[in-house]
Amino acid sequence: MRRLLLARHGQSVSNAVRRFRRIAAVYSSPLQRARHTAELAAAAVQAPLRKVDELRELSLGEWEGCTVEEVQARPGNPYACWVRDPVGALPPGGEPLADVQRRVVRALAEVEGAHPNGDDVLVVCHGGVISAYLAYCLGLPLSSIWRLTLSNGSITELAPPRLLSMNDTAHLSGVAVPPSGFPTLSP
């Protein structure tokens, strides 16, 4: 594999693929928000789409389905603790970041192995997944992953293990980003 393009899900990543050349395949998390973006991208570049279960977002255990505000309102503001120390302040029943990192590194190694001839591939997944992988590539401690900014719809480009660009959103110019953080097309 020559280049690995990691896209954080969003509604307009399909606009970004117009600037990519020679995408051999698109891989996706099984979660709908990533799968939808991957379907748009795969159709735009006419590449096969493959679902990879190990690219799913990290599990937040008992926090799943809660808003940030609801978790912040709990005694001791566990959300703030988790943001400061995502390794030590794991949500109850949540997936340890070391486990997330292991499964993502393993999955992306398999993607790389499937493209030994220097193909470019696009992987559409999630902020936590991309951050855990970047921590691995850059030798950063997992406790620092929330210091990495990954906007919805952004592209991070690697020539593994080298990081070429991170959180590129230039392809979203002219696209409005509402408070939800999900890009939508301007009227």
C-alpha positions in Angstrom: 0.0 0.0 0.0 1.4 3.4 -0.9 -1.1 5.8 0.8 -3.6 5.2 3.5 -6.3 7.9 3.6 -8.3 7.9 6.9 -11.5 9.8 6.7 -13.6 10.7 9.7 -17.3 10.1 8.9 -19.3 13.1 7.8 -22.0 13.9 5.3 -19.7 15.4 2.6 -16.6 13.3 2.4 -17.8 12.3 -1.0 -16.9 15.8 -2.1 -13.3 15.1 -1.0 -12.8 12.0 -3.2 -13.0 14.1 -6.3 -9.4 15.2 -5.6 -8.2 11.6 -4.9 -6.6 9.6 -7.7 -6.4 5.9 -8.1 -8.3 4.8 -5.0 -8.2 1.0 -5.2 -10.7 0.2 -2.4 -12.7 1.8 0.3 -12.9 0.3 3.8 -15.5 1.2 6.4 -16.5 0.8 10.0 -19.7 -1.2 10.2 -21.5 1.7 12.0 -24.0 3.5 9.8 -22.5 7.0 10.1 -19.2 5.8 8.6 -20.8 3.3 6.3 -23.0 5.9 4.7 -20.0 8.2 4.0 -18.0 5.2 2.7 -20.8 4.3 0.3 -20.8 7.8 -1.1 -17.0 7.8 -1.5 -16.9 4.3 -3.1 -19.5 5.3 -5.6 -17.7 8.5 -6.5 -14.4 6.7 -7.2 -16.0 3.5 -8.5 -14.0 1.4 -6.0 -15.2 -1.7 -4.1 -16.4 -1.1 -0.5 -15.4 -3.5 2.3 -16.8 -3.4 5.8 -14.3 -4.1 8.6 -15.8 -4.7 12.0 -12.6 -3.8 13.9 -12.8 -0.2 12.6 -15.9 0.4 14.8 -15.7 3.3 17.2 -14.6 2.7 20.7 -17.3 1.6 23.1 -18.2 4.1 25.8 -20.0 1.4 28.0 -22.7 3.0 30.2 -22.2 6.3 28.5 -23.5 5.0 25.2 -26.6 7.0 24.2 -26.0 9.8 26.7 -25.2 13.4 25.8 -22.0 15.0 26.9 -24.1 17.2 29.1 -25.7 14.2 30.8 -22.3 12.7 31.6 -20.9 16.0 32.8 -23.8 16.4 35.2 -22.9 13.1 37.0 -21.1 13.4 40.3 -17.5 14.5 39.8 -18.0 15.3 36.1 -16.7 12.0 34.8 -16.6 13.4 31.3 -14.0 16.0 32.2 -12.0 13.3 34.0 -12.1 11.1 30.9 -11.0 13.9 28.6 -8.0 14.6 30.9 -7.1 11.0 31.3 -8.8 8.7 28.7 -6.8 5.7 29.9 -7.3 6.0 33.6 -10.9 7.4 33.7 -12.5 4.8 31.4 -16.3 5.0 31.3 -17.9 2.2 33.3 -18.1 -0.8 31.0 -16.2 1.1 28.3 -13.6 -0.4 26.0 -10.0 0.2 27.1 -8.0 2.4 24.7 -5.2 -0.2 24.5 -7.7 -2.7 23.2 -9.1 -0.2 20.7 -5.6 0.5 19.5 -4.6 -3.1 19.1 -7.7 -4.0 17.1 -7.3 -0.9 14.8 -3.6 -1.5 14.2 -4.3 -5.2 13.4 -7.2 -4.2 11.0 -5.1 -1.6 9.2 -2.2 -4.0 8.9 -4.6 -6.4 7.2 -5.8 -3.6 4.9 -2.2 -2.8 4.1 -1.4 -6.5 3.4 -4.3 -6.7 1.0 -2.7 -3.9 -1.2 1.0 -4.9 -1.6 1.3 -3.2 -5.0 1.2 0.4 -3.8 -2.5 1.0 -4.1 -4.1 4.0 -2.4 -7.0 3.1 -0.1 -9.6 5.1 1.7 -10.7 4.1 5.2 -13.8 5.7 6.6 -14.1 5.4 10.4 -14.2 7.4 13.6 -12.3 10.0 15.5 -11.4 7.7 18.4 -10.2 5.0 16.0 -8.1 7.4 13.9 -6.7 9.0 17.1 -5.7 5.6 18.5 -4.0 4.7 15.3 -2.1 8.0 15.0 -0.9 7.6 18.6 0.5 4.2 17.5 2.2 5.6 14.4 3.6 8.7 16.2 4.6 6.9 19.3 2.3 9.0 21.5 0.9 7.8 24.8 -2.8 6.9 24.5 -3.5 9.3 27.3 -2.8 12.1 24.8 -5.2 11.1 22.0 -7.8 13.8 22.7 -5.2 16.4 22.0 -5.4 15.4 18.3 -8.1 17.3 16.5 -10.1 15.3 13.9 -13.0 17.2 12.4 -16.0 15.4 10.9 -15.3 14.9 7.2 -11.6 15.4 7.6 -8.9 13.4 5.8 -5.7 12.2 7.5 -3.1 10.9 5.0 -0.4 8.4 5.9 2.3 6.5 4.1 2.5 4.0 7.0 4.0 4.6 9.4 4.7 8.2 8.2 2.1 10.9 8.8 1.8 13.1 5.7 -1.2 15.3 6.8 -3.8 15.4 9.5 -7.3 16.7 9.8 -7.3 18.2 6.3 -10.7 19.9 5.7 -9.7 22.0 2.7 -12.1 19.8 0.5 -14.9 21.1 2.7 -14.6 24.8 1.7 -18.0 26.1 0.8 -19.6 23.5 3.1 -21.4 24.8 6.2 -20.7 22.9 9.4 -23.6 23.2 11.9 -23.2 23.1 15.7 -23.6 19.3 15.5 -20.2 19.1 13.9 -21.6 17.2 10.9 -20.9 18.9 7.6 -23.8 19.7 5.4 -23.9 21.4 2.0 -24.5 25.1 2.0 -27.8 26.3 0.4 
